[in-house]
């Protein structure tokens, strides 16, 4: 039997062994349960107590001796529903707490650096900007490659749609060899302007800047990674480079 669903539902390996043993032996004293489950006597009562609290086991006393038994298997659904309700309640409480945690985090540091590995890591770093950016703010990106894997494009397009919907401005500078088709696509999004870099230079990395955050990403290769720096001074420095490049670049014309 595949017991992984029980584990995913929140039962420990020990609880699963004892629960299955209870189902097989029926109402029983501790001896047969120990033998069937393979659990040591030192922890069996603790596990039974946890199962009882979860509504998956019960006991009766016969001749001054406890006889344990599993409740009906459909009680598992009651247990899962109860967990879902608790998780929903906890989620609401966490959502209320997040603004306070962010304030505490921002108050405790002036700068920091984080490393993100893999494409999913880059996606996480990329989406971090929505924490700080509001309507009317701007994100700038330069050094973007002329070609990217198809699944990269799908992710970027989804993010451009989100930026447009939130009213966040975006300026982008691509490698000089980028196709007109890609530039036309990027410029089709509201609040987004895309151009070619003013010079032809190969670089494995691209840079994104917003607010006080600078993300330097190397998206190519088997293990892409990004280095995120939170520092107003660093962000201002990279932003000045971008503005110089932008002034030297030419607006895209279809």
C-alpha positions in Angstrom: 0.0 0.0 0.0 1.2 3.5 -0.9 1.1 5.4 2.4 2.6 8.6 1.0 -0.9 10.3 1.0 -1.1 9.7 4.8 2.3 11.3 5.2 1.4 14.3 3.1 -1.7 14.6 5.2 0.5 15.2 8.2 1.0 11.8 9.8 4.4 10.8 10.9 5.9 7.4 9.9 5.3 6.1 13.4 1.7 7.3 13.4 1.1 5.6 10.0 2.5 2.3 11.2 0.4 2.3 14.4 -2.7 3.5 12.6 -2.4 0.7 10.0 -1.7 -1.8 12.8 -4.9 -0.7 14.5 -6.9 -1.2 11.4 -5.6 -4.7 11.0 -5.8 -6.0 14.6 -9.0 -4.3 15.5 -9.8 -3.5 19.2 -6.7 -4.6 21.0 -4.4 -4.3 24.0 -1.0 -2.8 23.5 0.8 -6.1 22.8 -0.6 -7.0 19.4 -0.2 -3.3 18.3 3.5 -3.4 19.3 4.0 -6.6 17.4 2.2 -5.5 14.2 3.5 -2.0 14.0 7.1 -2.7 15.0 7.1 0.4 17.2 9.0 0.3 20.5 7.0 0.3 23.8 8.8 3.5 24.9 7.0 5.6 22.3 3.8 3.6 21.4 1.6 5.4 24.0 2.8 8.8 22.8 1.9 7.9 19.2 -1.5 6.5 20.3 -2.2 9.7 22.2 -1.5 11.8 19.0 -3.7 9.6 16.9 -6.5 10.0 19.5 -6.1 13.8 19.4 -6.4 13.7 15.6 -9.6 11.7 15.8 -8.0 8.6 14.2 -8.0 6.3 17.2 -9.9 5.7 20.4 -9.9 3.3 23.3 -12.2 1.6 25.8 -11.4 0.0 29.2 -12.1 -3.6 29.7 -11.3 -5.2 33.0 -9.1 -2.2 33.9 -7.1 -2.6 30.7 -7.2 -0.2 27.7 -8.2 -1.6 24.4 -7.2 0.6 21.5 -8.9 0.7 18.1 -8.8 2.8 14.9 -11.8 5.0 14.1 -13.5 4.7 10.7 -11.1 5.4 7.8 -13.4 8.2 6.6 -12.4 10.1 9.8 -9.2 10.9 7.8 -11.2 13.3 5.7 -12.5 15.0 8.9 -8.9 15.3 10.0 -7.8 16.8 6.7 -10.7 19.2 6.6 -9.9 20.3 10.1 -6.3 20.9 9.1 -7.4 22.9 6.0 -9.6 25.2 8.2 -6.7 25.7 10.6 -4.3 26.5 7.7 -6.8 29.0 6.3 -7.1 30.7 9.7 -3.3 30.7 10.0 -2.9 32.1 6.5 -5.2 35.0 7.3 -3.2 35.7 10.5 0.1 35.6 8.6 -1.3 37.9 5.9 -2.1 40.4 8.6 1.3 40.0 10.2 3.4 40.3 6.9 3.4 44.2 6.8 4.7 44.3 10.3 7.4 41.7 9.5 8.5 43.7 6.4 8.7 46.9 8.5 10.8 45.1 11.1 13.0 43.6 8.4 13.5 46.9 6.7 14.3 48.6 9.9 17.0 46.1 10.9 19.2 46.4 7.8 20.5 49.0 5.4 21.9 46.7 2.8 22.0 43.0 2.0 22.9 40.5 -0.7 21.2 37.3 -1.8 22.1 34.6 -4.3 19.5 32.8 -6.3 20.3 29.7 -8.3 18.4 28.0 -11.1 15.7 29.4 -13.3 13.2 29.1 -10.5 15.5 31.0 -8.3 15.7 33.8 -10.9 11.9 33.8 -11.1 11.8 34.3 -7.4 14.3 37.2 -7.5 12.4 38.7 -10.5 9.1 38.6 -8.7 10.5 40.1 -5.5 10.1 43.5 -7.2 6.3 43.3 -6.7 6.9 43.6 -3.0 8.3 47.1 -3.4 7.0 48.5 -6.7 3.7 50.4 -6.8 1.7 52.1 -9.6 3.8 54.7 -11.3 7.2 53.2 -10.2 9.7 52.1 -12.7 12.0 49.1 -13.3 14.9 49.2 -15.7 16.8 46.3 -17.3 19.8 46.3 -19.5 22.1 43.9 -21.2 19.3 41.5 -22.0 20.3 38.7 -24.4 19.1 38.7 -28.0 17.8 35.1 -27.7 16.4 33.1 -24.8 14.8 29.6 -24.4 11.1 29.5 -25.2 10.0 28.9 -21.5 12.0 32.0 -20.5 9.9 34.1 -23.0 6.7 32.7 -21.6 7.7 33.8 -18.1 8.8 37.2 -19.2 5.6 37.8 -21.2 3.5 36.9 -18.2 5.5 39.4 -16.1 5.1 42.2 -18.6 1.4 41.7 -18.5 1.5 42.0 -14.8 3.6 45.1 -14.9 1.2 46.7 -17.3 -1.8 45.8 -15.2 -0.2 47.2 -12.1 0.7 50.5 -13.9 4.5 49.9 -13.3 6.7 51.5 -15.9 9.5 49.5 -17.6 12.5 50.4 -19.7 14.7 47.7 -21.3 17.9 47.6 -23.3 18.6 44.4 -25.3 21.7 43.1 -27.0 22.2 44.8 -30.4 21.3 41.6 -32.3 17.8 41.3 -30.8 15.1 40.8 -33.5 12.6 43.4 -34.4 9.9 40.9 -33.6 11.0 40.6 -30.0 11.4 44.4 -29.6 8.0 45.0 -31.1 6.5 42.5 -28.7 8.1 44.2 -25.7 7.0 47.6 -26.8 3.4 46.4 -27.3 2.9 46.3 -23.5 1.5 49.4 -21.8 4.2 51.4 -19.9 7.0 49.4 -21.4 9.7 50.8 -23.7 12.4 48.5 -25.2 15.4 49.4 -27.3 18.8 48.0 -28.4 21.9 48.7 -26.5 23.8 51.6 -28.2 26.8 49.4 -28.9 27.4 45.7 -29.9 29.0 43.9 -27.0 28.5 40.3 -25.8 27.8 39.9 -22.1 26.7 36.8 -20.2 24.7 38.9 -17.7 21.9 41.4 -17.5 21.1 43.9 -14.8 17.7 44.9 -13.4 17.3 47.9 -11.1 14.3 49.1 -9.1 14.0 51.2 -6.0 17.1 50.2 -3.9 17.5 46.8 -5.5 20.0 45.6 -8.1 19.8 42.2 -9.6 22.7 41.0 -11.7 21.7 37.8 -13.5 23.5 35.2 -15.6 20.6 33.3 -17.1 22.5 31.0 -19.5 24.1 27.6 -18.9 23.0 24.6 -16.9 22.7 26.5 -13.6 21.6 30.1 -14.1 22.0 32.4 -11.1 21.3 35.9 -9.9 23.0 38.1 -7.4 20.6 40.5 -5.7 21.9 43.5 -3.8 19.7 45.8 -1.7 21.5 49.1 -1.4 20.4 52.5 -2.5 24.0 53.5 -3.3 24.6 50.5 -5.5 21.2 50.9 -7.2 21.9 54.6 -8.0 25.3 53.6 -9.5 23.8 51.0 -11.9 20.9 53.3 -12.7 23.3 56.0 -13.8 25.0 53.6 -16.2 21.5 52.7 -17.6 20.6 56.3 -18.1 23.8 56.9 -20.1 23.1 53.9 -22.3 19.5 54.9 -22.7 20.4 58.4 -23.9 22.8 56.9 -26.5 20.2 54.3 -27.7 17.6 54.9 -30.4 13.8 54.5 -30.0 12.5 51.4 -31.6 10.5 52.0 -34.8 8.5 49.3 -36.5 
